[in-house]
Every structure is written in structure tokens, then in C-alpha cells.
Amino acid sequence: MSDVKRIEPRTLKGFRDYLPEAMIPRERLIETARRVYRSYGFSPIDTPALEYLEILTGKGSDETDKQLYKFQDHGDRWVGLRFDLTVPLARFAAQHIGTLGTPWKRYHIASVWRGENTQAGRFREFMQCDFDTIGTLSPAADIETVLVINDLFAALGFDNFTIRLNNRLLLNGLLEKLGLAERSVPVLRALDKLGKIGPEKVAEEMAATADATAAQSADVLKLAGLEGSNDAVLSEVSKLVAGSPRGEEGAQKLRDLLAAAAAAGVPERRLKLDVSIARGLDYYTGVIYETFLNDLPKIGSVCSGGRYDNLAGLYTKQELPGVGASLGLDRLLEAMTQLNLIEKVSTPAPVFVVYFVESRLHDYLKLAARLRAAGIGCEMYPEAKKIGKQLQYADKRGFRAALVAGDDELAAGTVQVKDLKTGASTPVTLVGDALEQTLRTLLASVEP
């Protein structure tokens, strides 16, 4: 076999393998998101990774169209990999809503693909954790989206975060007043880059792509630049859009949203009106959400979304308005890594059973089975090697506790519970549930 040409093992740029220590916190975040979504009655769905190309193109923006992975499959069909989970949702809802009924609530946790430039926390294959309510225009659905985002980040262990809110009706109302309504798409796309390129470059892009005058751009940027308390921003916004029914409606919806979220228990410090956010995707029509970690704002929004009332109209005559948001799993994990919030472990089982005496294999197997039956994950070493070597294995993989028992302990009906963080060992009887209680107490001291 010496003449065999071996292939270099490598991954594509923008794509990743996930080793256990990366996959374990990833799965924990997914499990938390799934639990929060289900607590609000959102049901799981899945859709194919590939869609007909016509389903995907022209639904996000010119930029997402350029980033699409597309090709011809066997035959002459053009297909594309989904770039988000919202466009496939619109197709899915139009196709199945007769069976599902409305209002309908779904969550979808799956990978999406965009051929964009890679950077910290951004890759060409990444996972989204979406939740949406379809088939209602009720502001209650908009409000509930805020509540889900708040509960989700609280469940993930965050307290210092901000949900920024805006409403496309405000922007559209102002554009109507300025005579830019017919050019709203390029204006909003330019405005969405405000945080990245600054007001001067945004004004230049508005002039180039929307033929906006300096005065028109100045008024748009004045709206986007409003700062202060939520009440102060609302007061100024109301003045700027006065006379535009659409703009006035947007201001009132934001006012009602803030009041309802406060009534439902969302801390006021977590909600901030930010009339600069526009969301670059063309399909948003109403409220917009972007969530930032205050300890790491430069990582960008880690949970975004909004209301889209016209998207499914491309596939069906039935009106299927929707509202929802998406947790940016990979970006959030990158942020948590930078904030040192992820413990490095490469095992999902917290307890390690040392295989000490070769002739006592059955006793160790019974001990491990007993813990699993009690809901405590454990791994038993497969070979009767020296204790030191087995404990090195346990330390390297991040086990929280080890159970050590030789002939004398097993004959006496006891086991040593070794805390692998402190190194302390405690003898515990195997009679009753003392072992399980000891382990639960120890594990509860570190588990989130």
C-alpha cells in the first residue's frame, strides 16, 4: 500500500468539524432553545436543505442571492441550499397550511448556507434556531416574540443583554413623507449598514442606489440617529413621522409593545428603541428585533427577526402574515467563548467509574448501571489499568466526579466519591440512595 496516493484530510474554507468539546455546549444551547420554544407552544418542523432555486432567489436581498450555493442536480433542475429558515417556512406554510390551520406556531433548528466572507463567529455553514407564528396580524404575537427572546437568554444564563426594537412602518412612513417610498428597499439596505460604515458612507450609498438628495438622506439619518430613553425616542419619532398614517401607526405599535412587555415582566433595562435598525432582508414589514450582549456588543446581534406579512404571498393567494426570530447559535457560541462562559469538557457524562480490580468487572458494571437508572450519566473505563492513568483520562475529558472502589470498599459496600475539581475524596455507602444524593449535590454545584 506504500504507493497509494493519500488524500490530505482538510475541511472547506468557512466549514468546520465539531469536536466533542465544541459539540457539547452546542447541543446544550439547542436543548435550551428547544425547551423554551416548546414552553410557548411552538411545534417542531423540518424542511429539505435543497429547494428549487426559484423558491430562494429574490426573497432576501441582492446580497443573499449572490451568496446562494446553487447548482444543477441530476437533470436540468436548478436547486439551491437554503440561506435561512424563513423563506423555506413561507413555502412550507403555503403548501401545508390547509392541514396545519391558523394561527400556527413552529420552531425549526437546522443548518443554513451562505457563501459569504468568513470572520469571527460567521461561517458559510451555520445553524439557526428559529421560531415563528404564522396566520395572525395580532400584536399579541409581536409581543410574545419579545417574551420568548427574553426567556431564552435568561434560560441560557444571561442577564446583561438588550433587545433592540424598531418598526419598519416608522421608516416607511418617513420615506413616504420624503417622497422616497418607491425607493424604500435600497434606502433601507443602506441604512442597515449604518453601524458598519457610518452615516457619511450610508448617505453616499443612498444617493448612489436610491437617488436620494442630501436633504432626504439627512432626514433619514436624523431619524436613525435618535437616542435617549424609550419615551424620549418615541416623542421625537412621533414628531418626525407626524402626518404619515403609516409612520404614526408604527410609533403607536412600538409604544404598545413596550407597555405589554413590561406588563409581562420583561425588565425595562432589557428593551431599547433603536430606530436605526432596518434589517437588510427585504421581507420585513413591521416590528424588528435585534438582541445584543452588553458585555460584547461588537459580536453583533445574536438573535434577530421581525414581522413579515407578505412573504408567503409569493406562493399562495391566502394571506399568511408571520412574525418570529432566529437565535444565531454559532455567533452566540463564539461570544460565550470570548466571555469564558463555556467550560471545556469533552464528555457529556459527569461521573467516571474507575475499573480498578479486573475480577470485579460485574460489580463496576452494576454500579454504572445503577447510576444511569437514577438519571446520572456515567462512563466506565474499559480496562483495569492503574488508577493514576484512569484519573488522568478523567481529568482530560472534564468529568466532574470519579467513583473509586477496590476489593475492600466493595466488600464493605462503600465507594470513594472523588471530586475531580478539588481532589477531595469522600467514602459513601452503597446502601440506600446515599450515593445518588451525594453525586446530585456535587453536580448541582457546577451545572448551569
C-alpha positions as CSV (number, residue, x, y, z in Angstrom):
1,M,0.0,0.0,0.0
2,S,3.1,2.3,0.0
3,D,2.3,3.6,-3.5
4,V,-1.2,4.7,-2.6
5,K,-1.7,8.4,-3.0
6,R,-3.2,9.6,0.2
7,I,-5.7,12.5,0.3
8,E,-4.9,15.3,2.6
9,P,-7.7,15.4,5.3
10,R,-9.0,19.0,5.4
11,T,-12.2,21.0,5.6
12,L,-13.5,23.6,3.1
13,K,-13.0,27.3,4.0
14,G,-15.9,28.5,6.0
15,F,-16.9,25.0,7.1
16,R,-16.0,23.2,10.3
17,D,-15.7,19.9,12.1
18,Y,-17.1,19.8,15.6
19,L,-15.0,18.0,18.2
20,P,-16.8,16.9,21.4
21,E,-15.7,19.9,23.5
22,A,-17.3,22.1,20.8
23,M,-20.4,19.9,20.2
24,I,-21.4,19.5,23.9
25,P,-22.1,23.2,24.6
26,R,-23.6,23.5,21.2
27,E,-26.1,20.7,22.0
28,R,-26.8,22.3,25.4
29,L,-27.8,25.6,23.7
30,I,-30.0,23.8,21.3
31,E,-31.7,21.8,24.1
32,T,-32.3,25.0,26.0
33,A,-33.8,26.8,22.9
34,R,-36.0,23.8,22.2
35,R,-37.3,23.7,25.8
36,V,-38.1,27.5,25.8
37,Y,-39.8,27.3,22.4
38,R,-41.9,24.4,23.4
39,S,-43.0,26.1,26.6
40,Y,-44.8,28.7,24.4
41,G,-46.4,26.0,22.3
42,F,-44.2,26.2,19.2
43,S,-44.1,22.8,17.4
44,P,-41.1,21.4,15.6
45,I,-40.8,21.0,11.8
46,D,-38.0,20.3,9.3
47,T,-37.6,21.1,5.6
48,P,-35.1,19.9,2.9
49,A,-31.7,21.5,2.8
50,L,-32.2,21.9,-1.0
51,E,-35.1,23.9,-2.5
52,Y,-35.9,24.7,-6.1
53,L,-33.8,27.8,-6.9
54,E,-36.9,29.9,-7.7
55,I,-38.1,29.4,-4.1
56,L,-34.9,31.0,-2.8
57,T,-33.9,33.8,-5.2
58,G,-35.3,37.3,-4.8
59,K,-36.6,36.6,-1.3
60,G,-33.8,38.0,0.9
61,S,-31.7,40.6,-0.9
62,D,-29.3,41.0,-3.8
63,E,-26.5,40.1,-1.3
64,T,-28.1,36.8,-0.3
65,D,-28.8,36.0,-3.9
66,K,-25.1,36.4,-4.6
67,Q,-24.3,34.2,-1.6
68,L,-26.5,31.3,-2.6
69,Y,-25.0,27.9,-3.2
70,K,-26.7,26.8,-6.4
71,F,-26.2,24.1,-9.0
72,Q,-28.0,21.8,-11.4
73,D,-28.8,18.4,-9.9
74,H,-29.2,15.2,-12.0
75,G,-31.0,16.5,-15.0
76,D,-31.7,20.2,-15.7
77,R,-33.3,21.3,-12.4
78,W,-31.7,24.3,-10.8
79,V,-31.6,24.0,-7.0
80,G,-30.1,25.9,-4.1
81,L,-29.1,25.4,-0.5
82,R,-31.4,27.3,1.9
83,F,-29.7,30.6,3.1
84,D,-32.1,30.9,6.1
85,L,-35.1,29.1,7.5
86,T,-37.7,31.8,6.9
87,V,-38.0,31.5,3.2
88,P,-38.5,27.7,3.3
89,L,-41.0,28.4,6.1
90,A,-43.1,30.5,3.7
91,R,-43.0,27.8,1.1
92,F,-43.8,25.2,3.7
93,A,-46.8,27.2,5.1
94,A,-48.3,27.8,1.7
95,Q,-48.0,24.1,0.9
96,H,-49.3,22.7,4.2
97,I,-51.4,25.4,5.9
98,G,-54.7,23.6,4.9
99,T,-53.6,20.8,7.2
100,L,-52.0,22.9,9.8
101,G,-54.6,25.6,10.3
102,T,-54.0,29.1,11.7
103,P,-52.7,30.6,13.8
104,W,-49.8,28.1,13.7
105,K,-46.6,28.2,15.7
106,R,-43.4,26.4,14.7
107,Y,-39.7,26.2,15.6
108,H,-37.0,24.9,13.3
109,I,-33.4,24.2,14.3
110,A,-31.2,23.4,11.3
111,S,-28.2,24.3,9.2
112,V,-28.2,27.0,6.5
113,W,-25.6,28.0,4.0
114,R,-24.3,31.3,2.6
115,G,-21.1,31.8,0.6
116,E,-20.0,34.9,2.4
117,N,-16.6,36.1,3.7
118,T,-15.8,34.3,6.9
119,Q,-15.0,36.2,10.1
120,A,-15.2,35.6,13.9
121,G,-18.5,33.9,14.6
122,R,-19.5,33.8,11.0
123,F,-19.2,30.8,8.7
124,R,-20.5,29.6,5.4
125,E,-22.4,26.8,7.1
126,F,-24.2,27.7,10.3
127,M,-27.2,26.8,12.4
128,Q,-30.3,28.8,13.0
129,C,-32.8,28.3,15.8
130,D,-36.0,29.9,14.5
131,F,-39.4,30.3,16.0
132,D,-42.4,31.9,14.2
133,T,-46.1,32.5,14.5
134,I,-48.0,32.3,11.2
135,G,-51.5,33.4,10.2
136,T,-52.2,36.3,12.5
137,L,-51.8,40.1,12.5
138,S,-52.4,40.3,16.2
139,P,-49.9,42.5,18.1
140,A,-50.0,39.8,20.8
141,A,-47.8,37.6,18.5
142,D,-45.3,40.5,18.2
143,I,-45.3,40.9,22.0
144,E,-44.9,37.2,22.5
145,T,-41.8,37.2,20.3
146,V,-40.1,39.6,22.7
147,L,-41.1,37.4,25.7
148,V,-39.6,34.3,24.0
149,I,-36.3,36.1,23.3
150,N,-36.2,37.4,26.9
151,D,-36.9,34.0,28.4
152,L,-34.5,32.3,26.0
153,F,-31.5,34.4,27.0
154,A,-32.4,34.2,30.7
155,A,-32.6,30.4,30.4
156,L,-29.1,30.4,28.7
157,G,-27.8,32.2,31.8
158,F,-27.6,35.7,30.5
159,D,-28.8,38.8,32.4
160,N,-26.9,41.7,30.8
161,F,-28.5,41.8,27.3
162,T,-30.6,44.2,25.3
163,I,-33.4,43.6,22.9
164,R,-33.4,46.5,20.4
165,L,-36.7,47.3,18.7
166,N,-37.8,49.2,15.7
167,N,-40.8,49.1,13.3
168,R,-40.5,49.3,9.5
169,L,-43.7,51.3,9.5
170,L,-41.7,54.2,11.1
171,L,-39.1,54.1,8.4
172,N,-41.7,53.6,5.6
173,G,-43.8,56.4,6.9
174,L,-40.9,58.8,6.9
175,L,-39.9,57.7,3.4
176,E,-43.4,58.5,2.2
177,K,-43.2,62.0,3.6
178,L,-39.8,62.4,1.9
179,G,-41.0,61.1,-1.4
180,L,-38.8,58.0,-1.2
181,A,-41.5,55.4,-0.8
182,E,-40.8,53.8,-4.2
183,R,-37.1,53.5,-3.4
184,S,-37.5,52.2,0.1
185,V,-35.6,48.9,-0.5
186,P,-32.2,50.4,-1.4
187,V,-32.7,53.1,1.3
188,L,-33.3,50.5,4.0
189,R,-30.4,48.3,2.8
190,A,-28.1,51.3,3.0
191,L,-29.4,52.2,6.5
192,D,-28.9,48.7,7.7
193,K,-25.1,49.3,7.2
194,L,-25.1,52.3,9.5
195,G,-23.2,50.6,12.3
196,K,-20.6,49.2,10.0
197,I,-19.8,52.1,7.6
198,G,-21.1,55.2,9.4
199,P,-23.5,58.0,8.3
200,E,-21.4,59.6,5.6
201,K,-21.0,56.3,3.7
202,V,-24.7,55.5,4.2
203,A,-25.7,58.8,2.7
204,E,-23.4,58.2,-0.3
205,E,-25.0,54.8,-0.8
206,M,-28.5,56.2,-0.6
207,A,-27.5,58.8,-3.2
208,A,-26.0,56.1,-5.5
209,T,-28.6,53.4,-5.1
210,A,-31.8,55.3,-4.4
211,D,-31.0,58.7,-5.9
212,A,-31.7,60.3,-2.5
213,T,-30.8,64.0,-2.2
214,A,-28.6,65.3,0.6
215,A,-31.7,66.7,2.4
216,Q,-33.6,63.4,2.1
217,S,-30.6,61.4,3.4
218,A,-30.1,63.8,6.3
219,D,-33.8,63.4,7.4
220,V,-33.5,59.6,7.2
221,L,-30.2,59.7,9.2
222,K,-31.8,62.1,11.7
223,L,-34.5,59.5,12.5
224,A,-31.9,56.7,12.7
225,G,-29.7,58.8,15.0
226,L,-32.3,59.4,17.7
227,E,-31.0,58.4,21.1
228,G,-32.1,58.6,24.7
229,S,-34.8,56.9,26.8
230,N,-37.5,54.9,25.1
231,D,-40.0,57.7,26.0
232,A,-37.7,60.4,24.6
233,V,-37.1,58.5,21.3
234,L,-40.9,57.8,20.9
235,S,-41.6,61.5,21.4
236,E,-39.1,62.6,18.8
237,V,-40.1,59.8,16.4
238,S,-43.7,60.8,16.6
239,K,-42.8,64.4,15.5
240,L,-40.7,63.2,12.6
241,V,-43.5,60.9,11.2
242,A,-46.4,63.2,12.1
243,G,-48.9,63.3,9.2
244,S,-48.0,59.9,7.9
245,P,-50.7,57.3,8.9
246,R,-48.2,54.5,8.4
247,G,-45.5,56.2,10.5
248,E,-47.9,57.1,13.2
249,E,-49.1,53.5,13.3
250,G,-45.6,52.3,13.7
251,A,-44.9,54.6,16.6
252,Q,-48.1,53.5,18.4
253,K,-47.3,49.8,17.9
254,L,-43.9,50.3,19.5
255,R,-45.5,52.2,22.4
256,D,-48.0,49.3,22.9
257,L,-45.2,46.7,22.6
258,L,-43.1,48.3,25.3
259,A,-46.1,48.6,27.7
260,A,-47.2,45.0,27.1
261,A,-43.6,43.6,27.6
262,A,-43.3,45.5,30.8
263,A,-46.7,44.2,32.0
264,A,-45.5,40.6,31.2
265,G,-42.4,41.1,33.4
266,V,-39.6,41.9,30.9
267,P,-37.2,44.3,32.8
268,E,-37.2,47.8,31.3
269,R,-33.4,47.8,31.0
270,R,-33.5,45.0,28.5
271,L,-35.7,46.8,26.0
272,K,-34.4,49.7,23.9
273,L,-35.9,51.5,20.9
274,D,-33.3,51.7,18.2
275,V,-34.8,53.4,15.1
276,S,-31.5,52.8,13.2
277,I,-32.0,49.1,12.8
278,A,-33.7,48.2,9.5
279,R,-32.7,44.6,8.9
280,G,-31.3,44.1,5.4
281,L,-33.7,41.4,4.3
282,D,-36.5,42.8,2.1
283,Y,-39.4,40.8,3.5
284,Y,-39.8,42.6,6.9
285,T,-42.9,44.8,7.1
286,G,-43.4,45.7,10.8
287,V,-41.6,45.2,14.1
288,I,-37.9,44.3,14.1
289,Y,-35.9,42.7,16.8
290,E,-32.1,42.6,17.4
291,T,-30.5,41.2,20.6
292,F,-27.1,42.3,21.8
293,L,-24.9,41.1,24.7
294,N,-23.9,44.2,26.5
295,D,-20.6,42.7,27.6
296,L,-19.6,42.0,24.0
297,P,-21.6,44.3,21.6
298,K,-19.1,44.1,18.8
299,I,-20.0,40.5,18.1
300,G,-23.3,41.8,16.6
301,S,-26.9,40.7,17.1
302,V,-27.2,37.2,18.5
303,C,-31.0,36.9,18.0
304,S,-32.8,38.8,15.3
305,G,-36.1,38.8,13.5
306,G,-39.3,40.7,12.8
307,R,-42.7,40.7,11.2
308,Y,-43.1,39.7,7.6
309,D,-46.7,40.0,6.3
310,N,-46.2,39.4,2.6
311,L,-43.6,36.7,2.2
312,A,-46.0,33.7,1.7
313,G,-47.9,35.7,-0.9
314,L,-45.3,34.6,-3.4
315,Y,-46.6,31.1,-3.1
316,T,-50.3,31.3,-2.3
317,K,-53.3,33.7,-2.6
318,Q,-54.1,33.0,1.1
319,E,-52.9,35.7,3.4
320,L,-50.3,34.2,5.8
321,P,-48.7,37.0,7.9
322,G,-45.9,36.0,10.2
323,V,-43.6,37.1,12.9
324,G,-40.6,35.5,14.6
325,A,-36.9,35.5,15.3
326,S,-33.8,33.4,15.0
327,L,-31.1,32.6,17.6
328,G,-27.7,32.9,15.9
329,L,-26.3,29.8,17.6
330,D,-22.7,29.9,16.2
331,R,-22.3,33.6,16.8
332,L,-23.6,33.2,20.4
333,L,-21.2,30.3,21.0
334,E,-18.4,32.5,19.7
335,A,-19.4,35.2,22.1
336,M,-19.7,32.8,25.0
337,T,-16.2,31.5,24.2
338,Q,-14.8,35.1,24.3
339,L,-16.6,35.7,27.6
340,N,-15.1,32.5,29.1
341,L,-18.6,31.2,29.7
342,I,-18.0,27.7,28.2
343,E,-16.4,25.0,30.3
344,K,-14.1,22.8,28.3
345,V,-15.3,19.3,28.6
346,S,-15.3,16.5,26.0
347,T,-17.7,14.1,27.7
348,P,-21.4,14.6,28.3
349,A,-21.3,12.1,31.3
350,P,-20.4,13.9,34.5
351,V,-19.3,10.7,36.5
352,F,-16.4,8.4,35.8
353,V,-16.2,4.9,37.2
354,V,-12.7,3.6,37.7
355,Y,-12.3,0.0,36.7
356,F,-9.8,-1.0,39.4
357,V,-10.0,-4.7,40.1
358,E,-10.2,-6.9,36.9
359,S,-12.1,-9.7,38.6
360,R,-14.7,-7.2,39.8
361,L,-16.0,-6.3,36.3
362,H,-19.6,-7.2,37.1
363,D,-19.6,-5.1,40.2
364,Y,-18.4,-2.0,38.3
365,L,-20.9,-2.6,35.5
366,K,-23.7,-2.9,38.1
367,L,-22.6,0.3,39.8
368,A,-22.6,2.2,36.5
369,A,-26.0,0.8,35.5
370,R,-27.4,1.9,38.9
371,L,-26.3,5.5,38.3
372,R,-27.7,5.6,34.8
373,A,-31.0,4.2,36.1
374,A,-31.1,7.1,38.6
375,G,-30.6,9.6,35.7
376,I,-26.9,10.2,36.4
377,G,-24.7,9.9,33.3
378,C,-21.5,7.9,33.8
379,E,-18.7,6.3,31.9
380,M,-16.7,3.2,33.0
381,Y,-13.1,2.8,31.9
382,P,-12.9,-0.3,29.7
383,E,-9.6,-1.7,31.0
384,A,-8.3,-2.5,34.5
385,K,-5.3,-0.1,34.4
386,K,-3.6,1.8,37.1
387,I,-5.8,4.3,39.0
388,G,-3.5,7.2,38.1
389,K,-3.7,6.6,34.4
390,Q,-7.5,6.3,34.6
391,L,-7.8,9.5,36.6
392,Q,-5.6,11.3,34.1
393,Y,-8.1,10.2,31.4
394,A,-11.0,11.5,33.5
395,D,-9.3,14.9,34.1
396,K,-8.5,15.4,30.5
397,R,-12.1,14.9,29.4
398,G,-13.6,17.0,32.1
399,F,-15.5,14.5,34.3
400,R,-16.8,16.2,37.5
401,A,-16.5,13.1,39.8
402,A,-14.9,9.7,39.9
403,L,-16.0,6.6,41.8
404,V,-13.1,4.5,43.1
405,A,-13.7,1.2,44.8
406,G,-11.3,-1.7,45.3
407,D,-11.9,-5.1,46.9
408,D,-12.0,-3.7,50.4
409,E,-14.6,-1.0,49.6
410,L,-16.8,-3.3,47.5
411,A,-16.7,-6.0,50.3
412,A,-17.8,-3.3,52.8
413,G,-20.5,-1.9,50.5
414,T,-18.8,1.5,50.1
415,V,-17.2,3.6,47.3
416,Q,-15.0,6.6,47.3
417,V,-16.5,9.7,45.6
418,K,-13.6,11.8,44.3
419,D,-14.3,15.4,43.5
420,L,-12.2,16.0,40.4
421,K,-12.2,19.8,40.8
422,T,-10.8,19.8,44.3
423,G,-9.3,16.4,44.6
424,A,-11.2,15.6,47.8
425,S,-12.5,12.1,48.3
426,T,-15.5,11.1,50.4
427,P,-16.4,7.5,51.4
428,V,-20.1,6.8,50.7
429,T,-22.2,3.8,51.5
430,L,-23.9,1.9,48.6
431,V,-26.9,1.1,50.9
432,G,-30.0,3.2,50.1
433,D,-29.7,6.2,47.9
434,A,-26.8,8.0,49.7
435,L,-24.5,7.6,46.6
436,E,-27.1,9.2,44.3
437,Q,-27.8,12.0,46.7
438,T,-24.1,12.8,47.2
439,L,-23.5,12.9,43.4
440,R,-26.5,15.1,42.8
441,T,-25.4,17.6,45.4
442,L,-21.8,17.7,43.9
443,L,-23.1,18.0,40.3
444,A,-25.6,20.7,41.2
445,S,-22.8,22.9,42.4
446,V,-21.5,23.4,38.9
447,E,-24.2,22.6,36.4
448,P,-26.0,25.7,34.9
